[in-house]
C-alpha cells in the first residue's frame, strides 16, 4: 500500500469544503486509490493552530486591519498563519 505524507495544507483543505484547495485535494486522493496517510505532530499542531485564530475575513481580523488590535496582519492573513497561505 502507498504511504503518503499529509501536510497541514491537506488537513485544512479536507476539513473545510470552502477552502481553495478542497476540490483538488479530494480529486488527487481519489485518483491515488488506497493509501496510508502519514503525518507528524508538528503538522497536526499547525492544523490546530490555523483553526484556533481568527480567519483573515473575520470581523475581528477586519478590525485589526484598521488598527483595532496591535500585532495582527495587514489583511493578507500572514500573521494569522504564515506557513500555510502566504
C-alpha positions in Angstrom: 0.0 0.0 0.0 1.2 3.5 -0.8 2.3 5.7 2.1 1.7 9.5 1.6 2.8 12.4 3.7 -0.1 14.7 4.6 1.0 18.3 5.3 -1.2 20.9 7.1 -2.5 22.1 3.7 -4.0 18.7 3.1 -5.7 18.6 6.5 -7.0 22.1 6.3 -8.4 21.6 2.8 -10.1 18.3 3.8 -11.6 19.9 6.9 -13.0 22.9 5.1 -15.1 22.3 2.0 -14.8 26.1 1.2 -11.0 26.0 1.2 -9.5 26.9 -2.2 -7.6 23.5 -2.3 -10.5 21.3 -1.1 -11.7 20.0 -4.5 -8.1 19.5 -5.7 -7.1 17.5 -2.6 -10.3 15.3 -2.9 -9.6 14.7 -6.6 -6.0 13.8 -6.0 -6.8 11.4 -3.1 -9.5 9.7 -5.2 -7.1 9.2 -8.1 -4.4 7.6 -5.9 -6.7 4.8 -4.6 -5.9 3.2 -1.3 -3.1 4.8 0.6 -1.9 5.2 4.1 -1.6 8.8 5.2 1.5 9.7 7.3 1.8 13.0 9.2 3.7 14.4 12.2 2.7 16.0 15.5 4.1 19.3 14.1 1.7 19.2 11.1 -1.3 18.5 13.4 -0.2 21.3 15.6 0.0 23.6 12.6 -3.5 22.4 11.6 -5.0 23.1 15.0 -3.2 26.5 15.2 -4.7 27.5 11.9 -8.2 26.9 13.2 -7.6 28.4 16.7 -7.2 32.0 15.5 -9.5 34.4 13.6 -9.8 33.9 9.9 -8.5 36.7 7.6 -12.0 37.6 6.6 -13.5 37.5 10.1 -14.8 40.7 11.8 -12.0 40.5 14.3 -9.4 40.4 11.6 -11.0 43.3 9.7 -10.9 45.3 13.0 -7.2 44.6 13.4 -6.6 45.7 9.8 -7.9 49.1 10.8 -5.6 49.2 13.8 -8.1 47.8 16.3 -5.7 45.3 17.8 -1.9 45.5 17.7 0.3 42.8 16.3 -2.0 41.4 13.7 -1.6 41.2 9.9 -2.3 43.9 7.4 -5.0 41.8 5.8 -3.2 39.2 3.8 -3.6 36.5 6.6 0.2 36.1 7.0 0.2 36.9 10.7 -2.7 34.5 11.3 -0.9 31.6 9.7 2.4 32.5 7.9 3.4 29.0 6.9 0.3 27.8 5.1 -1.1 30.6 2.9 1.4 33.4 2.2 
